[in-house]
Amino acid sequence: MLLGVHPLTVTNWEHNRTSPALRFLPGILALISFDPSSPTTSPGERLRACRRRAGLSQERLARLLGIDPSTLSRWERNLRDPTGRYARLAVTFLGHCERGICPDRNGVAFRLQLSPTR
């Protein structure tokens, strides 16, 4: 149970009977040492790809960033750009994630790294 799931669950994923929950993606990507998502170019696409690689829901990342989930959704769909402090938080998240330093599900260490500086 390397991924924390029953072997039949993995079989169902492999045969496209079910899809893995978001929380399992970091373990799966680490196991296969490959990220099958297509290369992204827009900031919103990069943000979404990093969030998913980290296994975070929009609600969870929004909470970590101190924003409303609908705001994060607009950022990811390139409808709005983060500004000011939130732009710095988004860039920090992208930088950490793209270097493979993604937050854990509790986000404690990540919250400390994102704490606002005035």
N, C-alpha and C positions, 0 to 999 in steps of 0.2 A: 504494500500500500504506500508506495513512494509519494504519490500525490495526495494521499489522505482520502482516497475513494476506493470503492470496491473494484476489482479487476473487470467485472461485467460493465461497470459504468464506463470505463475506458473503451471497452469493446463497442458500446452503444455510441460513443463519440466517434470512433473510427468508422463506423458504418452509417454515420449521419442519422441515426435514430433520434439522438438528442444532441444538444450543444452544451459544452461546459459552461458552468456559471462563471461570471466575471472573476470571482475570487480565486479560481483555479488557473487563470491565464498566466500569472507570473511563474508558477511552478511548471506549467506545460512548456512555456517558452524557454525556461532554464533547462529543462530536461532535453528538449530537442535542439537547443543552442541555435535557434533560428527564429526570426520574427517574420511570419508570412505576410504581414500587412504590407501593402504597397508603399513605396516611398512617398512621403507627403511633402508638399511644398508650402502650403499656406500655413500661417501661424495657428489657425483654428484646427486644421487637420493634424498638425504636430501635437497640439495640446490634447486632442482627443486620443491620438495614438499612444501618447505617454500615459495618459490616465488609464487607458485600458491595459497597457503593459504592466502598470502598477497594480492592476486588479481593483481599481477604485471605481465606485459608481459616481455619477455626476453629483449626487447629493453629498457623498462623503468628501469628494475633493472640494466642493463648494464650501462645506463646513470648515475644512482645513484652511481654505483661503479666506474665510470670513465673508463670503458673498452668497447671494441667493442662487439656488440651482438654475433658475431661469436665466440669470446673467451668464453663468458658465455655458449653458446651452447656446446662447446667442454668440458667445466667443467661439465656441467649437464650430458653429455653422457659418462663421465669418460674417455675421450680421452686425456685430459690434466689435470694437477693439478695446481691450483693457487700457485704462489710463492711470496716470499717477502711481500711487502706491500699489494698486492692483496690477498694473503692468509690470512693476518690479517683482511682485509675488509670482505672477505667471512666468516670467523669464527665469526666476529662481527655480520654480518647479520644473520647467522644461530643461534647464541646465542640469539639475540633479538627475532627472529621469533619463535624459539622453546619455548621461555618463554611467547609468546603471545604478544610481543611488536613489531608488524609489522608496517612498514612505511605506512603513508597515501599515497594517490595517488600523492600528491604534493612532498612528500618525504623531505620536508624542515627540520623537526626535525631529520629525519634519516640522511640526508646529514651532519647535524651538528655533529651527533654522529660518523659519518664515516670520519670526516675531518682528513686528514693525520697528524700524529705527526712525527716530524723529530728528 
